[in-house]
Amino acid sequence: MTDDRPTLAVPPIRGTTAVMNSHPPFGVPWSSPAAAGFDPTRFARVLNRAQSLGSEGLLVLREGRAVGGMGNPAWKANIRSIRKSILCALIGMAVAEGRMDLSATLESLGIDDREGLSPMERGATVYDLLTARSGIMHPAGYESDWMKQIKPPRHAHPPGTRWTYNNWDFNALGTIYERATGQGIPEAFAGRLAAPLGMEDFAAGDAFHVPSPESLHPAYPIRLSARDLARFGQLWLQEGRWGEEQLVPADWVRASVRPVSDAGDDGAYGYMWWLCRDGIHLPGVILPRDACSARGWGGHFLLVVPSLDLVVVHRAQTETEPFRTVSKPAMGLLTAALLDSLV
């Protein structure tokens, strides 16, 4: 879009539940970017930049209301590793209900894998997995080449002593959740998040398991549209509250975005959320201290900045080849331009 009042490519997000007492119904569009606190000309340039990057979609919310975007916000795609932040929400509910214990060890839970866990590995706790500090470097499903490359040797670090972004932790957490609750992640997501959040594009079959020959613990991909993913981001911005209902305990949301590990150039890491550390979060932009994001391979980003009442969803075409991926540096510059458009 090139005009100075960009709008969504389809009608605004439906819904009648007020997400905050001071906010109108979720997704009701602002009359213009200027009304939402953006310079219209600069905001239009942000959308043009996203198009030039080959982005599949961009959706910007302020105070839970649609400011504008590019692409089709109803287009569904695999959110890739953003699934992990969604599992964080489900685990928070299970912990509050007394069905999961973060201090439980893998040995006490009977968790193993094809190669067999050693006594040291069986001593890892649910908390260690939640924070990607288990030290368990077994083969895992849904691993990218980068994830395989950064893995240290097995038994290099005892549980709880070193952070490594590791799909074994995230996938095994899915197994632990399903055993503890007696409900599969696809069903839990549909009933406990998608339905109460009013996700309008999500359908049965959009969340599923992907087994792996390398591991007993499957991945759990989820396909979402930008506007449905934005709902999840808004939920986190509001500390787990949606309308009159506290879907995820507020204490859990706050804990999830408290830095546990230094993540180098990516800032910090909490409970399966990427966090800001001294302004460091994405290349080329300094973000507020409370910024956090969920990220998926290829350029899928969900950025939440509570201090700015801002949620940003970015989508990339990673469904069919040839893929159009968007790099972290490109996303950083796009985010910098968006923040610069605030007045």
N, C-alpha and C positions, 0 to 999 in steps of 0.2 A: 504494500500500500504506500502511496506517496502523498496523500493529502494530509492536512494538519489535524484531522480528527479521525484517526483510525478506529475502526470498530471491529468486533468479532466477525469471523467469516460466516457464522451461523447465528441464529437467535441466541440471546444470552442464556447463561446457565439457569435452568429452572429450579424452583424451590421456594417454599413459603416460610421455612423455619428461620427465624432471625438467629444469626450466629453469635451476636453479642447484643446486649440490651441497647447499646448506642448505635448499632448498625442496622441498616435495612436488610431485607432478605438477601441471602447469599447470592452473589452473581449479578444482582441488578446493576446495569452499567452506569458509570458516571456519564453526565451529559457531554463531557469533553475531557481530554487529558488535563486541561488547565484546571477544571473543577476538582481533579484528584491531586493537584499539586505538581503537575508536570508542565514543563515548557512544551507547547504543542509542536513547534518546529523541531526541537531536539528529540522529542519522543518519536516523531515520524522518521527521523534519521536512524533511530535505534531499530525500527522495523525494517527499514531499507538495509541496514547492516546485516540483520538476521537473514534477509533474503539473499544478500550477496554471499553469505557464508554457506548457503545451501541448506539452511535450517528447514526442517519440515514444519515446525510450528513454534510460536512464542505466545505466551499468555501472561499478562501482568494484572495482578489484583492489588488494590489498595483498600484497606478497611473492609476486605471481603467483597469488594465490588470490582467488576471488570473495567479496567482502564482501556484496554485495547490489546491487539495482538495481530499475528499474521499466521496464515495457514488455517486449517480446519480444526477447531478445538474438539470436535467429535471423533476425529481420526484415532483409532486404537492401535497401539503397538506394544510390544514387549518392553516393560520398563527396566529390564535387565536388573542391575544390582540395587535399584531403588526398592526392590522386594525386601531387602534386608531391614530397611527402616520401617517397613510395614510390619514385618515380623516383630520388631521391637515393640510396636504398639500392642500386638496380640499378647506378647509375653508380659507386658506391663499389666494387662488385665488379669492374666492367669496368676501372676504373683500376688496381686491385690486380693484375689479370691482364694488364696492359700493353696493353689494347685501346683505352683512351681516354687522352688527354693533356690535362690541364687548361690547359696553356699553348698548345695549338694554336689558331690563329686561324681565323675563319670562312672567310677566303680560302683558307687551306691545305686546308680541309675541303670546299671547293666549295659552301658554304651560300649560298643566295640566296633571293629571294622575288619575288612577282609584280611589285612596284613596282621591284625592283632595289635591291640594297644599294650604298651609296656606298663609295668607298675607305676613308673613316673607319670606317664601320660594319663593313666586312669585316675591320678590324683588331681587332675584339672577340674575346676568347678564350673558350674553354669555361668557364673560371673566372668570367669576367664574367657569363655567362648563368646559371651555377649560383648566383651570389650576387645576381642581378637587378640588375646594374650594367652592362649592355651599352650603354645609351644608344640602343638601336635601337627607335624608336617607330613601327614599321610596324603596319598593321592586323593583328589576330590573331584566331584563332578562339576561341570559348568565353569571350569577354570580357563582363563585366558592365558595366552603365552606369557604375558607380563606377570601374571600371578605365579606361574610356575617358575619364572626366572628369579623372582625376589624371595622365594622360599629358602630359608637356611636348611642345612642338613637336619635330618631327624635327630632328636635329643640334644640339639645344640643349646637349647635354653629351657630351663624348668618352667612349668606352668606359672603364669602370673608375673614373669620377669621381663618379658619383651613383647612389644606390639609388632605383629605382622599381619597385613591384610590377607586373610586366609579363608578360602571358601570351605575348607573342612570345618572350621568353627561354625560358620553360618549355616551350612547344610545340616550338621549334627544338631544344631540348636532346633532346627525344624523337626527333626526326629524326636528330640526331647519334648518339645511343645506338644506334638501330636500324641505321644504316649501319656503325657501328664493330663491332658484335657480330654482324651478320647475323641478328638475331632481333628480331621485333616485341615491343613492350612487353607486349601481352597474353600472349604465349607465355612471355616471360621472367618475368613476374610469377607466372604459374601454376607454372612449373617451378622457379624459383629462390627463391621466397618462400612462395607459398600451400601448395605441397606439403610442403616441409620443416617449415613451421610448423604443419602439421596443420590448416589452415583447413577447417572442416567444412561450411560453407555455400556457399563459393565454388564456382562451376561454370563450365564452358566457356561463353563468351558473356557472362560478367559483366565482362570487361575487353575493351575494343573501341576503335576509332578513330572520331573524328568529324571528317570533312573540313570545310573552310571555303572559301567562295568568295573570302574576303579574303586568304588566305595558303596557301602550299604546305605548311605544317606543321600537321598535324592535332592535335587534342587527343586524349587517351587516357584517357577516363573508366573508373572501376572501381566496381563495385557490391559492397559488403561488408556483412556483418552486424556488429553491435556486438561479438560475441564473437570474430569473426575479426579485426576491426580492433584489438581489445585485444591479440591475439597480436603484431601488429606493434608496438604500443606497448611491450609487454613486451620484445620483441627490442631495441628502442632503449634501454630502461632498462638492459638487461644488456650494453650496448656491443656488440651484434651477435652475441652468443653464444646458442645454443639447444641445451640439453643438452650434448653433447660436441662439437658442431660450431660453428665460428666462421663463421656465414653471411656476415656483413658485417665487414670488418676493423675492429677496435676503434679503431685510430687514425683511421679515416674517421668513425666515429660521433662520436668526441670532437671532431674538426675540424668536423663538420657543425653542432654546437651551440655553437661558439665564435662570439661576436658579430663580425660583419663590418661591419654597418651599423646606425645608429640608425634605428629604425622609429617614432619619435615615441611616441604614446600606446599603441602596440602593443608597446613595448619595444625589441627588437633583432631582427635577421634574420641567419641564417647560410646554410647550404646548403639552401635551401628548407624551413627550419624557422623558426618564430617562437620567439624567445628572451626571457628575462627580462633587464631592465636596471634595476638598483637597485630591485628589487621590482616594477617596472612590467611588466605583461604583459597583464592584462585589467582593465577598469574595476572599481573597487570592491573590489579585493583586492590585498594585498601577498603575493607568492609567493616561495618560496626562490629563491636565485640560479640554481640549476641547473634550474629549471622550463623546459620547452619544450613547444611544441604544434604540431600540424598542424591546419589549419582549412579548412572547406569552407563555401561559401555557404549561408546560411539557418539555420545553427546546428549544423553538424557539427563536433565538436571531439574531438581526441585529445590529452589532457593527460598529460605524463610528468613525474614529479617524483622523480628518483633518490634524493635525500636522505631522502625519506619512503617510499621503496619503493612508490610509488603510481602507478597508471595509471587514468585516468578517460576513459570514452567517452561522449559525448553525441550523440544523434541527433535530427534534426528531420524532420518530414514534408514533404519537398520533392519527392516523387515524383509526386503528382497534385494538381491544383488542387481546392479552395482549399488553398494551402500553409499550414502552421503554422510560421512561422520563429521562431527564438529569437535575440535580439540579443546582441551582445558584452557590453553592460552587464548584461543579465539573466544571461548565463553567468558573468560576474564575480561577481555576488552569489550565485549558486548555488555557485560554487567557494569563496567566502568562508565560506558556511555549512558546506560539507563540511569545510574545514580546521578550522573552529571545533568540529566534532564530534569531532576527534581529541583523545584524552586522554593 
